[in-house]
Amino acid sequence: MNVDQFDFHLPEHLIAQTPLKERTASRLLALDKRNGGITHGMFKDLKQYLRPGDTLVLNDTRVLPARLHGVKADTGGQVELLLLKQEENNCWETLAKPAKKLKIGTVLHFGESAEGTPLLKAIVRDEGDMGARTVEFVYDGIFHELLDQLGEMPLPPYIRERLDDRERYQTVYSKHEGSAAAPTAGLHFTSEYLEELRAAGIQIAFVTLHVGLGTFRPMTVDKVEEHVMHAEYYELSDENARLIKETRERGGRVVAVGTTSARTLETIGTRYGAEHIQACSGWTDIFIFPGYKFTLTDALLTNFHLPKSTLVMLVSALAGTDLTMKAYAEAIEREYRFFSFGDAMFIY
């Protein structure tokens, strides 16, 4: 399967640079994967596509302010680190700029105390591919407090506008810190709208998947099957496993909110089988593309994604490639907003 099958032209002005004032004010494209029907509306129309007994599955990961700007201790040259995954002790996997100048042993400084000393130091311990560097942090105090003080939200590279309110790149239900990017399909929800859905008989369940390195790396192969996903950490609790299992048993639909929730559900469904899911945690590198048979995900709420991305391939696996490309073409023609701060798509 060729990667070019998932390419399309996206006018740059359709890339949403800032979030809307109201989270629920986005548009919604609803795609019926059974008959190919496409309906255009607003995000709050989601309720009309859900039924009592359905369960929405939300990813409650929380984004770290993981982009650090600093200097090389020896030359004063500007550097940037994007924290991706904590390893042993104070070591982190990062994406570094300019990576070529950050050799093993290089010391980096971030921030400055009242005494003129750096608030945070990092020592490069290992070099990886495509800008990856493992660094060890040295500091006094509490690391996450320093990160909150020094770090910026790691907005994707296609967003060039400044984000004034950090919380607009967090879901209202974010809980467990550890992501390098937001599960953006969830950005459309308010607490009030979630309560409205609960009152209509729709259950809410949570999974945790910390979004990592794969989100920031383009595909570098021509054939889809040759791509390798980077592993990301996930968790499912006893209570939420029970909710999802009971939904299946009574004939309700499991509705994944975002591709991260879908990947977590499918990892668990593949691991245990749809009828026997249970609480678990671990690392997943599941790659979902057309031909994949879904085990737990009945419907998907998602945003509009980058051309030739693994996310478009996941959507195509659920809806079919031709139907997905048709829906995307219609979204572009009607000038939907794309990517992290963009509009939503519901596939059912």
C-alpha positions in Angstrom: 0.0 0.0 0.0 1.5 3.3 -1.1 1.7 6.3 1.2 0.7 8.6 -1.6 -2.8 7.0 -1.5 -3.4 9.2 1.6 -2.1 12.5 0.1 -4.3 15.5 -0.6 -3.8 19.2 -1.2 -4.6 21.3 1.9 -4.7 25.1 1.4 -2.6 26.7 4.2 -5.3 29.1 5.3 -7.4 26.1 6.5 -4.8 25.2 9.2 -6.3 26.5 12.4 -3.8 28.7 14.2 -5.7 29.5 17.3 -8.5 27.8 19.3 -12.0 29.2 19.0 -13.3 31.3 22.0 -15.8 28.6 22.9 -14.7 25.0 22.9 -18.0 23.6 21.6 -18.3 26.2 18.8 -16.4 24.0 16.2 -18.1 22.5 13.2 -18.8 18.8 12.9 -18.7 16.6 9.8 -20.6 13.3 10.4 -19.7 10.4 8.2 -21.9 7.3 8.1 -19.4 4.5 7.3 -22.2 2.1 6.3 -23.8 4.1 3.5 -21.3 6.9 2.9 -23.6 9.6 4.0 -22.0 12.9 4.9 -23.8 15.5 7.1 -22.5 19.0 8.1 -23.4 20.6 11.4 -22.0 21.9 14.6 -20.1 20.1 17.3 -23.0 20.1 19.7 -24.9 18.1 17.2 -22.8 15.1 18.3 -25.5 14.2 20.9 -27.9 13.4 18.1 -25.6 10.7 16.7 -25.1 9.1 20.1 -27.6 6.7 21.8 -28.4 5.9 25.4 -26.1 3.1 26.4 -23.2 4.2 24.2 -19.9 4.9 26.0 -17.5 7.7 25.1 -13.9 6.8 25.8 -11.7 9.9 26.6 -7.9 10.0 26.9 -7.2 11.8 30.2 -3.5 12.4 29.6 -2.2 15.9 30.4 0.4 17.8 28.3 3.6 18.7 29.9 5.0 22.2 29.2 7.7 20.3 27.5 9.5 22.7 25.1 12.6 24.2 26.8 14.7 27.0 25.4 18.3 27.4 26.7 21.9 27.8 25.7 25.0 25.6 25.4 27.2 26.1 28.5 30.4 26.4 26.5 29.4 28.7 23.6 26.1 30.4 24.6 24.5 29.1 21.4 20.7 28.8 21.5 19.2 25.4 21.9 15.7 23.9 22.1 14.6 20.6 23.7 11.2 19.0 23.4 10.7 16.4 26.2 9.1 13.3 24.9 9.5 10.4 27.4 11.0 10.1 30.9 13.5 7.2 31.2 15.4 6.1 34.3 16.2 8.6 37.0 16.4 12.1 35.6 17.0 11.1 32.0 14.6 12.0 29.2 14.2 11.2 25.6 14.0 14.5 23.7 14.0 16.1 20.2 16.8 18.6 20.0 17.6 21.6 17.9 20.2 22.1 16.5 20.8 18.4 17.1 24.1 18.2 15.1 25.8 20.5 17.6 24.6 18.5 20.7 27.2 15.7 21.0 27.4 13.4 24.0 28.7 15.3 27.0 27.4 18.7 25.9 26.1 20.7 28.8 23.0 22.9 28.4 21.6 25.6 30.7 18.0 26.7 31.1 16.7 29.7 33.1 18.7 31.8 35.5 18.4 32.2 39.3 18.8 35.4 41.2 22.4 34.5 41.8 23.0 34.2 38.1 23.3 30.4 38.0 21.1 28.2 35.7 17.9 26.9 37.2 18.2 23.7 35.2 21.1 21.9 33.6 21.0 19.1 31.1 23.8 16.8 29.9 23.6 15.0 26.6 24.0 11.2 27.3 23.1 9.6 24.0 22.4 10.4 20.4 19.6 9.0 18.3 18.2 9.4 14.8 16.4 12.4 13.4 17.3 14.8 16.2 16.7 12.5 19.1 18.9 13.1 22.2 18.8 11.5 25.6 19.6 14.1 28.3 20.1 13.9 32.0 18.7 16.8 34.0 20.5 18.3 37.0 18.6 20.6 39.4 17.7 21.6 42.9 14.0 21.5 43.9 11.1 19.8 42.2 11.5 19.0 38.5 7.9 19.5 37.4 7.8 22.9 39.2 10.9 24.0 37.3 9.3 22.7 34.1 6.1 24.6 34.7 8.2 27.7 35.3 10.6 27.3 32.3 8.7 25.3 29.7 6.3 26.2 26.9 3.4 24.2 25.6 4.7 22.0 22.7 2.4 23.2 20.0 2.9 21.4 16.6 5.2 23.1 14.1 2.3 24.1 11.8 0.9 26.4 14.5 2.8 29.7 14.4 0.5 31.9 16.6 1.2 32.3 20.2 -1.1 30.5 22.6 -2.1 32.9 25.4 -3.9 30.4 27.6 -2.1 27.2 28.2 -5.3 25.4 29.2 -6.7 25.7 25.7 -4.1 23.0 24.7 -5.4 20.8 27.5 -8.7 18.9 27.6 -11.0 19.9 30.5 -10.7 16.4 31.8 -6.9 16.1 31.6 -5.5 14.4 34.7 -2.2 12.4 34.2 0.8 14.4 33.1 3.0 12.9 30.5 2.1 13.8 27.0 4.2 15.7 24.4 1.0 16.7 22.6 -2.7 17.0 23.3 -5.3 14.4 22.4 -6.9 17.1 20.3 -10.4 15.6 19.5 -11.1 16.1 23.2 -10.4 19.8 23.1 -14.0 20.4 21.8 -15.7 19.3 25.1 -16.6 21.4 28.0 -17.5 20.0 31.4 -21.1 21.2 30.9 -21.4 19.4 27.5 -20.1 16.2 29.1 -22.8 16.5 31.8 -25.4 17.0 29.1 -24.3 13.8 27.4 -24.4 11.9 30.7 -27.9 13.2 31.4 -28.9 11.8 28.0 -27.8 8.3 29.0 -24.3 8.3 27.5 -21.5 6.9 29.7 -18.0 8.4 30.0 -15.0 6.1 30.4 -11.3 7.1 30.5 -8.1 5.6 29.2 -4.6 7.2 29.5 -2.2 7.3 26.6 0.8 9.6 26.8 1.4 11.0 23.3 5.0 10.7 22.3 7.6 10.8 19.6 5.6 9.4 16.7 3.3 12.5 16.7 6.2 14.7 15.7 7.9 12.5 13.0 6.7 12.3 9.4 6.6 9.0 7.6 9.8 8.4 5.7 8.9 5.3 3.8 7.0 4.9 0.5 5.1 1.7 1.5 2.7 2.0 4.4 3.5 -1.5 5.7 7.2 -0.5 6.2 6.4 2.2 8.8 7.3 1.6 12.4 5.4 3.4 15.2 7.2 4.6 18.3 5.9 3.1 21.5 3.7 5.1 23.9 2.6 4.3 27.4 -1.0 3.5 28.2 -3.2 2.6 31.2 -6.7 1.3 31.7 -8.2 1.1 35.2 -10.5 -1.6 36.6 -13.5 0.7 36.7 -13.1 1.8 33.1 -12.4 -1.7 31.8 -15.7 -2.7 33.5 -17.6 0.2 31.9 -16.3 -0.7 28.4 -17.0 -4.4 28.8 -20.5 -3.8 30.1 -21.1 -1.5 27.1 -20.2 -4.3 24.7 -22.3 -6.8 26.6 -25.5 -4.8 26.4 -25.0 -3.9 22.7 -24.0 -0.3 23.2 -21.3 1.3 21.1 -17.8 2.1 22.2 -17.0 5.6 20.8 -13.3 6.6 20.8 -12.7 10.3 21.3 -9.5 10.8 19.3 -7.1 8.5 17.6 -5.1 8.0 20.8 -8.2 6.6 22.5 -8.8 4.3 19.5 -5.2 3.1 19.5 -5.4 2.3 23.2 -8.7 0.5 22.8 -7.4 -1.6 20.0 -4.2 -2.4 21.8 -6.3 -3.7 24.7 -8.8 -5.4 22.4 -6.1 -7.2 20.5 -4.4 -8.2 23.8 -7.4 -9.7 25.5 -10.2 -10.0 22.9 -13.2 -7.8 22.9 -15.2 -9.9 25.4 -12.4 -10.3 28.0 -10.8 -6.9 28.4 -9.4 -6.0 31.8 -7.4 -3.4 33.6 -3.8 -3.2 32.2 -0.9 -0.9 31.4 2.1 -1.1 29.1 3.6 0.2 25.9 1.9 0.2 22.5 3.3 0.7 19.1 0.1 -0.4 17.3 -0.2 0.9 13.7 -3.7 0.9 12.3 -4.1 1.3 8.6 -6.7 0.0 6.0 -7.1 -3.8 6.3 -7.1 -3.7 10.1 -10.1 -5.3 11.8 -11.3 -3.2 14.8 -11.9 -5.1 18.0 -13.4 -2.5 20.4 -13.9 0.8 18.5 -17.3 1.1 17.0 -17.2 4.9 16.2 -14.6 7.7 16.3 -14.6 11.4 17.0 -11.5 13.0 15.6 -10.1 16.1 14.1 -8.9 16.6 10.5 -5.3 15.4 10.0 -2.2 15.9 8.0 -1.8 14.4 4.5 0.0 11.1 4.4 -0.1 10.8 8.2 -0.6 7.7 10.3 -3.7 9.4 11.7 -5.4 9.7 8.2 -4.6 6.0 7.7 -6.3 5.1 11.0 -9.4 7.0 10.0 -9.3 5.3 6.6 -9.1 1.9 8.3 -12.4 2.6 10.0 -14.3 4.4 7.2 -12.5 3.1 4.1 -9.9 5.0 2.1 -12.2 6.2 -0.7 -14.9 7.4 1.7 -12.3 9.2 3.9 -10.7 11.0 1.0 -14.2 12.0 -0.2 -15.1 13.4 3.2 -11.8 15.3 3.4 -12.3 16.8 -0.1 -15.7 18.0 1.0 -14.3 19.4 4.2 -11.7 21.3 2.2 -14.3 22.6 -0.2 -16.5 23.8 2.7 -13.4 25.3 4.4 -13.4 23.3 7.6 -10.6 24.2 10.0 -7.8 21.5 10.1 -5.5 20.0 12.7 -5.1 20.6 16.5 -7.4 23.6 16.9 -9.6 22.7 14.0 -13.1 21.3 13.5 -14.3 17.7 14.3 -15.3 14.7 12.3 -17.5 11.9 13.6 -17.4 8.5 12.0 -20.1 6.1 13.0 
